[in-house]
Amino acid sequence: MTAPREEAAHHQPPGEELSRLAELHGVATSYSPSPDRTVPATATAVTRALAALGVDASTPQALRTALADRERHLRERLLPPTVVAWSGSPVPALTALPDGTRLHVTTEEGATRTSLDGLPPGVHELTATAPDGRTARSHLVVAPPRLPSVPGRSHGLLVQLYSLLSSRSWGMGDLGDLAELTGWAGRDLGVGFVQVNPLHAAVPGTPTDPSPYRPSSRRFPDPVHLRVEDVPEYAYADDQETLRSLRERAARLRAAVLEKGELIDRDAVWDLKRQALELVARVPLGPGRHAAYRAFLAEQGQALEDHATWYALAEVHGSDWTRWPEGLRDPRSAETARARAELRDRVDFHSRLAWLTDTQLTDAQRAAREAGMAVGIVHDLAVGVHPEGADTWAQQEYFAAGMSVGAPPDAFNARGQDWGLPPWRPDRLAACGYAPYRSLLRALFRSAGALRIDHVMGLFRLWWVPQGEPPTQGTYVRYDAEAMLAVLVLEASRAGAMVIGEDLGTVEPGVRERLRERGVLGTSVLWFERDWTGDGRPLPPESWRADCLATATTHDLPPTAARLTGEHVELRDRLGLLTRPLDVERAEAAADTAEWREELARLGLLTGSGGGGDGSSEEDEVQAVHRFLLRTPAHMVGVWLPDGVGDRRPQNLPGTWDQYPNWRLPVADAEGRPVTLEEVAASPRMRALMEVLRSRGEDAPPAGG
């Protein structure tokens, strides 16, 4: 008889006091999946989100105490823990200070000021002393008002690096291939950028999660991407016979993917590379190389030591640090210090791998710029990290225990989503001046001409799902978007880099406007750009926004050829993913494509003849889609590299796990035959498509619209 009451209590909405407490801590008590609908969060979701923020609301008395404490704290505090100052603008946080409050600023360089006027960009220390003697210390983030202007209009390639193998790859694409790709694309195709998937460090072990969006660490890159032969010490390794054997085994891996239709096997690739790198690491560094390595260690400091220590410990105790001996679960414990000393050689090995990978990333960006690219490499920042990986171990205090990031139910997914990524705690970020976020951005900008931020809406709020609950039982938790944006603009400006936000799907009102105000570009995908407030038909090119990267597809969507033929519907049907009858899905997809064909024809962009519905061939239609993108005012136009050779298979099919080989497919041609980087570069179809973008002529409006 108690079960129904317990279930009802589990789903009840928050009461007035709980709602007030939640509001004061940035925890939402409802969400709107559409403008005309509001869904309340459950009291359980709100209470557990508050608990993850260190706030006890589990009983009526605890709730009243927490509410009183929070209201008193906000009433009495002089300053928030982090204050944002956009250069040249007033600072709202200072307007509420009592008259006569004295300010003292210590800059990053150690200089002292008594005023905020003329402060250089940076993260400084601000002290406020009120007339009644109260004192508050805050981190002061001073940022330029917006990112530097986009350097003219450019077009570029989008590629999942692992999927593009060359004749020298060890079974998957690597940083040597990336340097070759940028050199060729910049010089021969005139592209301004190459966007790649996240290259973050993966969780070790077999089998490794192949998704680049669930890494062990976002702070350091994955050495699986190294071109081993390009490491200078490789040529001087003693055991050349073993290295020759490893190269032969790597060649068989490469042939299995390119010639026998096998999937990319990241674990097998890493096993071979790790063995080779162990041999290479025995070679003493020359004086110059040694000095460079020591400088890297000094620059990266504690963060690198923690990262390398985690990987050394994972070799002994497994990759789930929550199951390690208790003393080792704390990176600052005496037990961890002893283990680090005992494993010093392994810690140094993993530190050196981070340095070597960072060096090749820098080399690839240099190759891109030397090839004439205005932007160069666009790196990708994943939403979060694996709950058992290196970052969560090293930065435990910054992650919300017992919580996972996801998405609420919507029109496309009635069950919601749980991505299995622990969120950062906004209160802890603010208390430390966003130090982990700043160091993460600095690391990525070291070798980036631009940074794509996956699910950029996460700078504003994230859907927190309590552990053990379905995604429907989550709630939104808000972040200080002004501070998150200020740090982003500060670090990107220091690096001279652009920022692209992936803002697809449900976007909170005002988010795109605030991103645009700070110079962050959005992402516009052709098939989603319709007049949703009008007749729902394809949005004409002149109505597109200018401040975006415009593309025909992404890694989570069907390639353009599959979309045009409807093959993506057939694929989902074969995998049992359709929620409606196949005929209904086919008809809807065909109607959608027909409307776009009509728009392309209306604009006179279908210039060829062949087997298409209006006489155009599939290749002509793919070119027409990109001519359309050029008609928009978008600052950047991206070409999904597999579209250039007619590939029909998506790299990732959301909603699948083992039903589809996500993140393991090589780039293939229209017949499904894997193609190498060299074959892509020689492909007439690829060159014809890129010529459309290179000789944009009358099809392109002026940059910025």
C-alpha positions as CSV (number, residue, x, y, z in Angstrom):
1,M,0.0,0.0,0.0
2,T,3.0,2.3,0.4
3,A,4.4,2.0,-3.0
4,P,1.9,4.2,-4.8
5,R,2.4,7.0,-2.3
6,E,6.2,6.7,-2.6
7,E,5.9,6.9,-6.3
8,A,3.7,9.9,-6.1
9,A,6.1,11.6,-3.8
10,H,9.0,10.8,-6.1
11,H,7.2,12.7,-8.9
12,Q,5.7,15.6,-7.0
13,P,6.7,19.2,-8.0
14,P,8.8,21.3,-5.6
15,G,7.0,23.3,-2.9
16,E,7.4,27.0,-2.4
17,E,10.4,26.9,0.0
18,L,12.2,24.3,-2.1
19,S,11.5,26.4,-5.3
20,R,12.9,29.5,-3.6
21,L,16.1,27.6,-2.4
22,A,16.5,26.1,-5.9
23,E,16.2,29.5,-7.5
24,L,18.9,30.9,-5.2
25,H,21.3,28.2,-6.2
26,G,20.6,28.2,-10.0
27,V,18.6,25.0,-10.0
28,A,15.5,25.1,-12.2
29,T,12.1,23.9,-11.0
30,S,10.6,23.6,-14.5
31,Y,11.6,23.6,-18.2
32,S,9.9,24.4,-21.5
33,P,10.3,21.9,-24.3
34,S,8.3,24.2,-26.5
35,P,7.2,27.9,-26.2
36,D,3.7,26.8,-25.3
37,R,4.5,24.1,-22.8
38,T,6.1,24.1,-19.3
39,V,7.0,20.9,-17.5
40,P,7.7,21.0,-13.7
41,A,10.8,19.3,-12.4
42,T,10.2,16.8,-9.6
43,A,11.0,17.6,-6.0
44,T,13.4,14.6,-6.0
45,A,15.4,15.9,-9.0
46,V,15.7,19.4,-7.5
47,T,16.6,18.0,-4.0
48,R,19.3,15.8,-5.5
49,A,20.7,18.6,-7.7
50,L,21.0,20.8,-4.6
51,A,22.7,17.9,-2.7
52,A,25.3,17.7,-5.5
53,L,25.9,21.4,-4.9
54,G,26.5,20.7,-1.2
55,V,23.0,21.9,-0.1
56,D,20.9,19.7,2.2
57,A,17.2,20.0,1.5
58,S,16.3,16.4,2.4
59,T,14.0,17.2,5.4
60,P,11.7,20.2,6.1
61,Q,14.1,21.4,8.9
62,A,17.2,21.1,6.6
63,L,15.4,22.9,3.9
64,R,14.4,25.8,6.1
65,T,18.0,26.0,7.5
66,A,19.5,25.9,4.0
67,L,17.1,28.6,2.8
68,A,17.9,30.9,5.7
69,D,21.6,30.4,5.3
70,R,21.5,31.2,1.6
71,E,19.4,34.3,2.0
72,R,21.6,35.6,4.8
73,H,24.8,34.9,2.7
74,L,23.5,36.7,-0.3
75,R,22.3,39.6,1.8
76,E,25.6,40.1,3.6
77,R,28.1,39.4,0.9
78,L,29.9,42.3,-0.7
79,L,30.9,40.6,-3.9
80,P,30.3,37.3,-5.8
81,P,33.3,35.0,-5.8
82,T,34.0,35.9,-9.5
83,V,33.4,39.4,-10.9
84,V,33.2,40.0,-14.7
85,A,34.4,43.3,-16.2
86,W,34.0,43.7,-20.0
87,S,36.6,46.2,-21.1
88,G,35.0,49.7,-21.5
89,S,31.7,48.7,-19.8
90,P,30.4,49.3,-16.3
91,V,30.7,46.5,-13.8
92,P,27.2,45.6,-12.4
93,A,28.6,43.7,-9.4
94,L,30.2,46.9,-8.1
95,T,27.0,49.1,-8.3
96,A,25.6,47.4,-5.1
97,L,28.6,48.2,-3.0
98,P,28.1,50.6,-0.1
99,D,29.2,54.2,-0.6
100,G,32.8,54.6,0.4
101,T,33.9,51.1,-0.3
102,R,37.6,50.9,-1.1
103,L,38.8,48.7,-4.0
104,H,42.2,47.1,-4.3
105,V,43.3,45.1,-7.4
106,T,46.3,42.9,-7.7
107,T,46.9,42.1,-11.4
108,E,48.1,38.8,-12.8
109,E,51.6,40.5,-13.1
110,G,51.5,41.5,-9.4
111,A,50.9,45.2,-9.9
112,T,48.5,46.9,-7.5
113,R,45.7,49.3,-8.5
114,T,43.0,51.1,-6.5
115,S,40.7,51.4,-9.5
116,L,39.4,49.2,-12.3
117,D,40.0,51.9,-14.9
118,G,42.5,50.8,-17.6
119,L,43.0,47.3,-16.2
120,P,44.6,44.9,-18.8
121,P,42.7,41.8,-19.8
122,G,43.3,38.9,-17.4
123,V,42.1,37.3,-14.2
124,H,43.1,39.5,-11.3
125,E,42.4,39.6,-7.6
126,L,39.9,42.2,-6.4
127,T,39.5,43.2,-2.7
128,A,36.6,45.4,-1.5
129,T,36.6,46.9,2.0
130,A,33.3,48.4,3.1
131,P,33.1,51.4,5.6
132,D,31.8,49.0,8.3
133,G,35.0,46.9,8.0
134,R,33.6,44.0,6.0
135,T,36.0,42.7,3.4
136,A,35.5,40.5,0.4
137,R,38.0,39.0,-2.1
138,S,37.0,38.0,-5.6
139,H,38.5,36.9,-8.8
140,L,38.2,39.7,-11.4
141,V,37.9,38.5,-15.0
142,V,38.7,41.4,-17.3
143,A,37.9,40.5,-20.9
144,P,37.7,42.3,-24.3
145,P,34.1,43.1,-25.2
146,R,34.1,40.5,-28.0
147,L,36.3,38.2,-29.9
148,P,38.4,39.6,-32.8
149,S,36.6,40.0,-36.1
150,V,36.4,37.0,-38.4
151,P,39.3,37.3,-40.9
152,G,37.2,37.5,-44.1
153,R,35.0,34.7,-45.4
154,S,36.4,31.2,-45.7
155,H,35.5,27.7,-46.6
156,G,37.0,24.5,-45.2
157,L,36.8,20.8,-44.6
158,L,35.2,18.9,-41.7
159,V,36.6,15.5,-41.0
160,Q,36.9,12.8,-38.3
161,L,40.6,12.4,-38.2
162,Y,40.6,8.7,-37.3
163,S,38.5,8.0,-40.5
164,L,41.0,9.4,-43.0
165,L,43.9,7.0,-43.4
166,S,46.9,7.6,-45.7
167,S,49.3,5.0,-47.1
168,R,51.4,5.7,-44.0
169,S,48.8,5.4,-41.3
170,W,49.0,2.7,-38.6
171,G,45.3,1.6,-39.0
172,M,43.7,5.0,-38.4
173,G,44.2,8.6,-39.4
174,D,46.9,10.4,-37.3
175,L,48.5,13.8,-36.9
176,G,50.9,13.2,-39.7
177,D,47.9,12.7,-41.9
178,L,46.4,15.9,-40.6
179,A,49.5,17.9,-41.5
180,E,49.4,16.4,-45.0
181,L,45.7,17.2,-45.3
182,T,46.1,20.8,-44.3
183,G,49.2,21.3,-46.6
184,W,47.3,19.9,-49.6
185,A,43.9,21.5,-48.8
186,G,45.4,24.9,-48.1
187,R,47.7,25.1,-51.2
188,D,45.6,23.2,-53.8
189,L,42.1,23.8,-52.7
190,G,42.4,27.2,-51.1
191,V,40.6,26.2,-48.0
192,G,40.8,28.4,-44.9
193,F,40.3,25.7,-42.2
194,V,40.1,22.0,-41.4
195,Q,37.8,21.1,-38.5
196,V,38.5,17.8,-36.7
197,N,36.8,15.7,-34.0
198,P,37.9,16.0,-30.4
199,L,41.4,14.7,-30.0
200,H,41.1,14.4,-26.2
201,A,42.8,11.6,-24.3
202,A,40.7,8.4,-24.1
203,V,40.1,6.1,-21.2
204,P,42.6,3.2,-21.6
205,G,41.6,-0.5,-21.6
206,T,40.1,-2.9,-23.9
207,P,37.7,-2.3,-25.5
208,T,38.2,1.4,-25.4
209,D,35.1,3.6,-25.9
210,P,35.6,4.7,-29.5
211,S,33.5,7.9,-29.0
212,P,35.8,11.0,-29.1
213,Y,33.0,12.8,-27.1
214,R,33.5,10.7,-23.9
215,P,37.2,11.1,-23.1
216,S,39.2,10.5,-20.0
217,S,40.6,14.0,-20.2
218,R,39.8,17.1,-22.2
219,R,42.9,18.8,-20.9
220,F,45.5,16.7,-22.8
221,P,45.5,15.1,-26.2
222,D,45.5,11.4,-27.0
223,P,48.9,9.9,-28.1
224,V,47.0,7.3,-30.3
225,H,47.1,10.2,-32.8
226,L,50.9,10.3,-32.9
227,R,52.7,9.6,-36.2
228,V,55.4,7.5,-34.5
229,E,57.9,7.8,-37.3
230,D,57.8,11.6,-37.0
231,V,59.2,11.5,-33.4
232,P,62.8,12.6,-33.9
233,E,64.1,9.9,-31.5
234,Y,62.5,7.1,-33.6
235,A,65.4,7.0,-36.0
236,Y,67.9,6.4,-33.1
237,A,66.0,3.6,-31.3
238,D,68.2,0.5,-30.7
239,D,65.8,-2.2,-31.5
240,Q,65.1,-1.4,-35.2
241,E,64.1,-5.0,-35.9
242,T,61.2,-4.8,-33.4
243,L,60.1,-1.4,-34.9
244,R,60.2,-2.9,-38.4
245,S,58.0,-5.8,-37.2
246,L,55.6,-3.3,-35.6
247,R,55.4,-1.3,-38.9
248,E,54.6,-4.5,-40.8
249,R,51.8,-5.3,-38.3
250,A,50.5,-1.7,-38.7
251,A,50.5,-2.2,-42.4
252,R,48.3,-5.2,-42.0
253,L,45.9,-3.2,-39.9
254,R,45.8,-0.5,-42.5
255,A,45.2,-3.0,-45.3
256,A,42.4,-4.7,-43.3
257,V,40.5,-1.4,-43.1
258,L,41.3,-0.2,-46.6
259,E,41.2,-3.4,-48.6
260,K,39.2,-6.0,-46.6
261,G,36.4,-3.8,-45.2
262,E,37.2,-4.2,-41.6
263,L,36.4,-1.5,-39.0
264,I,39.0,0.8,-37.5
265,D,40.4,-0.9,-34.5
266,R,41.7,1.8,-32.2
267,D,42.8,-0.7,-29.5
268,A,44.9,-2.6,-31.9
269,V,46.4,0.6,-33.3
270,W,47.3,1.8,-29.8
271,D,48.8,-1.5,-28.8
272,L,51.3,-1.3,-31.7
273,K,52.0,2.4,-31.2
274,R,52.5,2.0,-27.4
275,Q,55.1,-0.7,-28.0
276,A,56.9,1.5,-30.5
277,L,56.8,4.5,-28.2
278,E,58.2,2.4,-25.3
279,L,61.3,1.7,-27.5
280,V,61.5,5.3,-28.6
281,A,61.3,6.6,-25.0
282,R,64.5,4.8,-24.2
283,V,66.5,7.1,-26.5
284,P,68.0,10.0,-24.6
285,L,66.8,13.4,-25.6
286,G,69.4,15.7,-27.1
287,P,70.1,18.9,-25.2
288,G,67.7,21.0,-27.2
289,R,64.9,18.4,-27.1
290,H,65.5,17.9,-23.4
291,A,65.3,21.6,-22.7
292,A,62.0,21.8,-24.6
293,Y,60.6,18.8,-22.7
294,R,61.5,20.3,-19.3
295,A,59.9,23.6,-20.4
296,F,56.7,21.8,-21.2
297,L,56.7,20.0,-17.9
298,A,57.2,23.3,-16.1
299,E,54.5,25.1,-18.1
300,Q,51.9,22.3,-17.5
301,G,52.8,21.8,-13.9
302,Q,50.5,20.0,-11.5
303,A,47.9,19.3,-14.2
304,L,50.3,17.3,-16.3
305,E,51.7,15.4,-13.3
306,D,48.2,14.5,-12.2
307,H,47.3,13.4,-15.7
308,A,50.4,11.2,-16.1
309,T,50.0,9.8,-12.6
310,W,46.5,8.7,-13.3
311,Y,47.6,6.8,-16.4
312,A,50.5,5.2,-14.6
313,L,48.1,4.1,-11.8
314,A,45.5,2.9,-14.3
315,E,48.2,0.5,-15.7
316,V,48.4,-1.1,-12.3
317,H,44.8,-0.8,-10.9
318,G,42.6,-0.4,-13.9
319,S,41.0,2.6,-15.5
320,D,38.1,3.0,-13.0
321,W,39.7,5.1,-10.2
322,T,36.6,4.8,-8.0
323,R,37.6,1.1,-7.5
324,W,41.3,1.8,-6.7
325,P,42.6,1.3,-3.1
326,E,41.0,4.0,-1.0
327,G,44.2,6.0,-0.5
328,L,44.9,6.3,-4.2
329,R,41.4,7.8,-5.0
330,D,42.7,11.1,-3.6
331,P,45.3,12.7,-5.9
332,R,46.7,14.6,-2.9
333,S,47.0,11.7,-0.4
334,A,50.3,10.4,1.0
335,E,49.5,7.0,-0.6
336,T,49.3,8.6,-4.1
337,A,52.5,10.5,-3.5
338,R,54.3,7.3,-2.7
339,A,52.8,5.5,-5.7
340,R,53.8,8.4,-7.9
341,A,57.4,8.1,-6.7
342,E,57.4,4.3,-7.2
343,L,56.0,4.7,-10.7
344,R,58.2,7.6,-11.6
345,D,59.4,6.0,-14.9
346,R,55.8,5.4,-16.0
347,V,54.7,8.9,-15.0
348,D,57.6,10.3,-17.1
349,F,56.5,8.1,-20.0
350,H,53.0,9.4,-20.0
351,S,54.2,12.9,-19.6
352,R,56.5,12.5,-22.6
353,L,53.6,11.2,-24.6
354,A,51.6,14.3,-23.8
355,W,54.5,16.5,-24.9
356,L,55.1,14.5,-28.1
357,T,51.4,14.8,-29.0
358,D,51.3,18.5,-28.2
359,T,54.3,19.0,-30.4
360,Q,52.8,17.2,-33.4
361,L,49.5,19.2,-32.9
362,T,51.5,22.4,-33.0
363,D,53.3,21.2,-36.1
364,A,50.0,20.4,-37.9
365,Q,48.7,23.9,-37.1
366,R,52.0,25.4,-38.4
367,A,51.6,23.4,-41.6
368,A,48.1,24.7,-42.0
369,R,49.2,28.3,-41.7
370,E,52.2,27.8,-43.9
371,A,49.8,26.4,-46.5
372,G,48.0,29.7,-46.5
373,M,45.0,28.9,-44.3
374,A,43.6,32.0,-42.6
375,V,42.3,29.9,-39.6
376,G,44.0,26.6,-39.8
377,I,42.9,23.7,-37.6
378,V,39.5,24.0,-35.8
379,H,39.6,21.8,-32.7
380,D,36.5,20.4,-31.0
381,L,35.8,20.6,-27.3
382,A,33.6,17.8,-26.0
383,V,30.8,18.6,-23.5
384,G,32.4,16.6,-20.7
385,V,34.5,13.7,-19.6
386,H,34.2,10.1,-18.6
387,P,33.1,9.7,-14.9
388,E,36.0,7.3,-14.2
389,G,38.7,9.1,-16.1
390,A,41.8,11.2,-15.4
391,D,40.0,14.6,-15.2
392,T,37.4,13.5,-12.7
393,W,40.2,12.0,-10.5
394,A,42.5,15.0,-10.6
395,Q,39.7,17.6,-10.3
396,Q,37.1,15.8,-8.1
397,E,36.1,18.9,-6.2
398,Y,34.9,20.5,-9.3
399,F,32.5,17.8,-10.5
400,A,29.0,17.2,-9.2
401,A,29.0,13.8,-7.6
402,G,26.1,11.5,-8.5
403,M,25.1,13.6,-11.5
404,S,25.2,13.1,-15.3
405,V,24.7,15.6,-18.1
406,G,22.0,14.9,-20.7
407,A,18.9,16.4,-22.3
408,P,15.3,16.6,-21.3
409,P,12.5,14.9,-23.2
410,D,11.5,16.8,-26.4
411,A,9.7,16.3,-29.7
412,F,12.5,14.2,-31.0
413,N,13.2,12.0,-28.0
414,A,10.4,11.5,-25.5
415,R,12.7,9.6,-23.1
416,G,15.3,12.3,-22.8
417,Q,19.0,11.6,-23.0
418,D,21.7,10.7,-20.4
419,W,25.2,11.2,-21.8
420,G,27.0,9.7,-18.9
421,L,29.2,12.8,-18.3
422,P,29.5,14.3,-14.9
423,P,29.0,18.1,-14.9
424,W,31.2,20.8,-13.4
425,R,29.9,22.4,-10.2
426,P,29.1,26.1,-11.0
427,D,29.7,27.1,-7.4
428,R,33.2,25.6,-7.3
429,L,34.1,27.1,-10.6
430,A,33.2,30.5,-9.5
431,A,35.0,30.1,-6.2
432,C,38.3,29.4,-7.9
433,G,37.9,32.0,-10.7
434,Y,37.2,29.3,-13.2
435,A,40.7,28.0,-13.0
436,P,40.0,24.5,-14.5
437,Y,38.0,26.0,-17.4
438,R,40.8,28.6,-18.1
439,S,43.5,25.9,-18.2
440,L,41.4,23.7,-20.4
441,L,40.9,26.5,-22.9
442,R,44.5,27.5,-22.9
443,A,45.5,23.9,-23.6
444,L,43.2,23.7,-26.6
445,F,44.1,27.1,-28.0
446,R,47.8,26.1,-28.1
447,S,47.4,24.5,-31.5
448,A,44.1,25.8,-32.7
449,G,43.1,28.5,-35.1
450,A,39.6,28.1,-33.9
451,L,37.7,26.1,-31.3
452,R,34.3,24.4,-31.8
453,I,32.4,24.0,-28.6
454,D,30.0,21.1,-28.6
455,H,26.6,21.9,-27.1
456,V,27.7,25.5,-26.5
457,M,24.4,26.0,-24.6
458,G,26.2,24.3,-21.7
459,L,27.9,27.6,-21.0
460,F,24.5,28.8,-19.8
461,R,22.8,25.7,-18.3
462,L,23.0,21.9,-18.3
463,W,20.4,19.2,-17.8
464,W,21.5,17.3,-14.7
465,V,20.3,13.7,-14.3
466,P,20.6,12.1,-10.9
467,Q,22.4,8.8,-10.9
468,G,20.0,5.9,-11.1
469,E,17.2,8.0,-12.4
470,P,15.9,8.2,-16.0
471,P,16.7,11.4,-18.0
472,T,13.1,12.4,-17.6
473,Q,13.8,12.9,-13.9
474,G,16.5,15.6,-14.3
475,T,16.5,19.3,-14.1
476,Y,18.5,22.2,-15.5
477,V,21.3,23.8,-13.4
478,R,22.4,27.2,-14.4
479,Y,26.0,28.4,-14.8
480,D,27.3,32.0,-14.7
481,A,27.2,32.6,-18.4
482,E,28.8,36.0,-18.1
483,A,31.8,34.5,-16.4
484,M,31.9,31.5,-18.7
485,L,31.8,33.8,-21.8
486,A,34.3,36.2,-20.3
487,V,36.9,33.5,-19.7
488,L,36.2,32.1,-23.2
489,V,36.6,35.5,-24.9
490,L,39.7,36.3,-22.8
491,E,41.6,33.0,-23.6
492,A,40.5,33.0,-27.3
493,S,41.6,36.6,-27.7
494,R,45.0,35.9,-26.1
495,A,45.4,33.0,-28.6
496,G,44.1,35.1,-31.6
497,A,41.6,32.3,-32.3
498,M,37.9,32.1,-33.3
499,V,35.2,30.3,-31.5
500,I,32.3,28.3,-33.1
501,G,29.4,27.2,-30.9
502,E,27.4,24.1,-31.8
503,D,24.0,25.6,-31.0
504,L,21.8,23.0,-32.8
505,G,18.6,21.7,-31.3
506,T,16.6,23.3,-28.4
507,V,18.3,26.6,-27.5
508,E,17.1,28.7,-24.6
509,P,15.8,32.1,-25.7
510,G,18.5,34.8,-25.7
511,V,21.5,32.4,-25.9
512,R,22.3,32.9,-29.6
513,E,22.0,36.7,-29.1
514,R,24.4,36.7,-26.2
515,L,26.9,34.5,-28.1
516,R,26.7,36.8,-31.1
517,E,27.3,39.8,-28.9
518,R,30.6,38.4,-27.8
519,G,31.7,37.3,-31.3
520,V,31.0,33.6,-31.0
521,L,29.8,32.0,-34.2
522,G,26.9,29.6,-34.4
523,T,26.3,26.5,-36.4
524,S,23.7,26.3,-39.2
525,V,23.0,23.0,-40.9
526,L,21.1,23.2,-44.2
527,W,18.4,20.6,-43.6
528,F,17.4,22.3,-40.3
529,E,17.2,25.8,-41.7
530,R,13.5,26.4,-42.4
531,D,11.1,29.2,-41.8
532,W,9.8,27.8,-38.6
533,T,7.8,30.9,-37.7
534,G,6.2,31.1,-41.2
535,D,5.4,28.5,-43.8
536,G,8.0,26.0,-42.7
537,R,9.6,25.9,-46.1
538,P,13.4,26.0,-46.7
539,L,14.9,29.3,-45.5
540,P,16.1,31.3,-48.5
541,P,19.8,31.9,-48.4
542,E,19.6,35.7,-47.9
543,S,17.6,35.0,-44.6
544,W,20.4,32.9,-43.0
545,R,22.5,34.5,-40.2
546,A,26.0,35.7,-41.1
547,D,27.7,34.8,-37.8
548,C,27.9,31.1,-38.3
549,L,29.6,28.1,-39.8
550,A,27.2,26.8,-42.5
551,T,27.3,23.2,-43.5
552,A,25.2,20.6,-45.2
553,T,25.7,17.9,-42.6
554,T,27.7,16.8,-39.5
555,H,29.2,13.7,-38.0
556,D,25.8,12.9,-36.3
557,L,23.8,13.2,-39.5
558,P,23.6,11.3,-42.8
559,P,26.1,12.4,-45.6
560,T,24.5,14.6,-48.2
561,A,24.3,11.8,-50.8
562,A,22.4,9.6,-48.4
563,R,20.0,12.4,-47.5
564,L,19.3,13.1,-51.1
565,T,18.5,9.5,-52.0
566,G,16.7,8.7,-48.7
567,E,19.1,6.0,-47.9
568,H,19.3,7.3,-44.3
569,V,15.7,6.2,-43.7
570,E,16.4,2.7,-45.1
571,L,19.5,2.4,-42.7
572,R,17.4,3.3,-39.7
573,D,14.7,0.8,-40.7
574,R,17.3,-2.0,-41.0
575,L,18.5,-1.2,-37.5
576,G,15.0,-1.1,-36.1
577,L,15.2,2.6,-35.1
578,L,12.1,3.9,-36.8
579,T,9.2,4.8,-34.5
580,R,6.7,5.1,-37.4
581,P,5.9,2.9,-40.4
582,L,8.6,2.8,-43.0
583,D,6.3,4.2,-45.7
584,V,5.5,7.2,-43.5
585,E,9.2,7.9,-42.9
586,R,10.0,7.5,-46.5
587,A,7.3,9.9,-47.6
588,E,8.3,12.5,-45.1
589,A,12.0,12.3,-46.0
590,A,11.1,12.5,-49.7
591,A,8.9,15.5,-49.2
592,D,11.6,17.2,-47.2
593,T,14.2,16.6,-49.9
594,A,11.8,17.6,-52.7
595,E,11.3,21.0,-51.1
596,W,15.0,21.6,-51.0
597,R,15.4,20.5,-54.6
598,E,12.7,23.0,-55.6
599,E,14.6,25.7,-53.7
600,L,17.9,24.8,-55.5
601,A,16.1,24.8,-58.8
602,R,14.4,28.1,-58.1
603,L,17.8,29.7,-57.5
604,G,19.3,28.1,-60.6
605,L,21.9,26.1,-58.7
606,L,21.2,22.8,-60.4
607,T,23.5,23.1,-63.3
608,G,24.2,19.6,-64.4
609,S,22.3,16.8,-66.0
610,G,21.9,13.2,-65.1
611,G,19.8,10.9,-63.0
612,G,18.2,13.3,-60.5
613,G,14.6,14.1,-60.4
614,D,15.0,17.2,-62.6
615,G,17.8,15.7,-64.7
616,S,20.6,16.4,-62.3
617,S,22.9,13.7,-61.1
618,E,23.6,13.0,-57.5
619,E,27.0,14.7,-57.8
620,D,25.4,17.8,-59.4
621,E,22.9,18.0,-56.5
622,V,25.7,17.8,-53.9
623,Q,27.4,20.6,-55.6
624,A,24.1,22.6,-55.8
625,V,23.7,22.2,-52.0
626,H,27.1,23.8,-51.5
627,R,26.4,26.5,-54.1
628,F,23.3,27.3,-51.9
629,L,25.5,27.6,-48.8
630,L,27.7,30.1,-50.7
631,R,24.6,32.2,-51.4
632,T,24.1,32.6,-47.6
633,P,26.0,35.4,-45.8
634,A,27.7,32.8,-43.5
635,H,31.2,33.8,-42.4
636,M,32.4,30.1,-42.7
637,V,31.2,27.4,-45.1
638,G,32.2,23.8,-44.2
639,V,32.3,20.8,-46.4
640,W,32.0,17.4,-44.8
641,L,35.0,15.7,-46.4
642,P,33.2,12.4,-47.1
643,D,30.7,14.4,-49.2
644,G,33.5,15.1,-51.5
645,V,33.9,11.4,-52.5
646,G,30.2,10.4,-52.3
647,D,30.3,8.5,-49.0
648,R,26.9,7.5,-47.8
649,R,27.5,6.2,-44.3
650,P,27.2,8.4,-41.2
651,Q,30.2,8.3,-38.8
652,N,27.8,8.2,-35.8
653,L,24.2,7.2,-35.6
654,P,22.7,8.7,-32.5
655,G,20.5,6.2,-30.5
656,T,22.7,3.2,-31.4
657,W,25.4,1.5,-29.4
658,D,26.4,-1.9,-30.9
659,Q,23.8,-1.9,-33.7
660,Y,26.0,0.4,-35.8
661,P,29.8,0.8,-36.0
662,N,29.9,4.4,-34.6
663,W,33.3,6.2,-34.8
664,R,35.0,3.2,-36.6
665,L,34.3,3.7,-40.3
666,P,36.9,4.9,-42.8
667,V,36.0,7.5,-45.4
668,A,34.6,5.7,-48.4
669,D,33.5,6.5,-52.0
670,A,30.0,6.3,-53.5
671,E,30.4,2.5,-53.8
672,G,31.4,2.1,-50.2
673,R,35.0,1.4,-51.0
674,P,37.4,2.9,-48.4
675,V,39.6,5.6,-49.8
676,T,43.0,6.9,-48.6
677,L,44.0,10.5,-48.2
678,E,46.1,10.2,-51.4
679,E,43.0,9.0,-53.2
680,V,40.9,11.8,-51.8
681,A,43.5,14.3,-53.0
682,A,43.4,12.7,-56.5
683,S,39.6,12.4,-56.7
684,P,38.0,14.3,-59.6
685,R,34.7,14.4,-57.7
686,M,36.4,16.0,-54.7
687,R,38.2,18.5,-56.8
688,A,35.0,19.4,-58.7
689,L,33.1,20.0,-55.4
690,M,35.9,22.1,-53.9
691,E,36.2,24.1,-57.2
692,V,32.6,25.2,-56.6
693,L,33.7,26.8,-53.3
694,R,37.0,28.1,-54.6
695,S,35.5,29.9,-57.6
696,R,32.5,31.2,-55.7
697,G,32.2,34.3,-57.8
698,E,28.6,35.5,-58.2
699,D,27.3,32.8,-55.9
700,A,28.9,34.4,-52.8
701,P,27.6,37.5,-51.1
702,P,30.1,39.8,-49.5
703,A,31.5,38.5,-46.2
704,G,29.1,39.2,-43.4
705,G,26.2,39.5,-45.7
